[in-house]
Amino acid sequence: MFPNNLLMQSSTFLRVSLVGVLMAGLQACGGGSAQDLRDFVETAYQDKKPDIEPLPVIEPYQGFTYSAFDLNDPYSPGNIINARDAESRVAAQRDVNRRREALEEFPLDALAMVGTMSQNGAPWVIVQTAIGTAHLATIGNYLGQNEGKIKEIFPEEQRIVIEESVLDPAGRLVAREVEMTIDELQ
């Protein structure tokens, strides 16, 4: 029993001694006045002023005047009705009795020219559709959804000229020439 009691007493003694040393250390640091520190802080930044940039010069606001009030409004009911009338006029102008060809089911951008050939002296073009089928066409055949008709085939240059019927802003059908080359496939 004696050794355990001694061990316990020495542990308590060590704790009390440690607390005493710490208290003495704190008293030594906190003793006296800190007036010299306060004086230094007051005088250290007395001459130093922060550098502040001047405010930027603000230019006067220049207003914008919207001047498109007198232009035609594409969304007005009159224009929408006129567009419907134009579509009915187009249907009347197109040849509805003509038998449609297979290449007219696809828009021109879904068709690709993949080659040319000659048969009995007449030039032919090989056109591939977006679904991968290939078709032969010659001058006078139709392709595309705007009644595109092949006008010329240039086998040496590997290009064809197509004449389409498209609507102009007034709703009239006008002819427009479009070229298709083999380069468009790549």
HELIX and SHEET records of a PDB file:
HELIX    1   1 PHE A    2  GLY A   30  1                                  29    
HELIX    2   2 GLN A   35  ALA A   44  1                                  10    
HELIX    3   3 PRO A   77  GLN A   93  1                                  17    
HELIX    4   4 ALA A  102  GLU A  105  5                                   4    
HELIX    5   5 LEU A  108  ALA A  110  5                                   3    
HELIX    6   6 ILE A  182  LEU A  185  5                                   4    
SHEET    1   A 3 ALA A 112  GLN A 119  0                                        
SHEET    2   A 3 ALA A 122  GLN A 128 -1                                        
SHEET    3   A 3 ALA A 134  THR A 138 -1                                        
SHEET    1   B 4 TYR A 142  LEU A 143  0                                        
SHEET    2   B 4 GLY A 148  PHE A 154 -1                                        
SHEET    3   B 4 ARG A 159  LEU A 167 -1                                        
SHEET    4   B 4 LEU A 173  THR A 181 -1                                        
END                                                                             
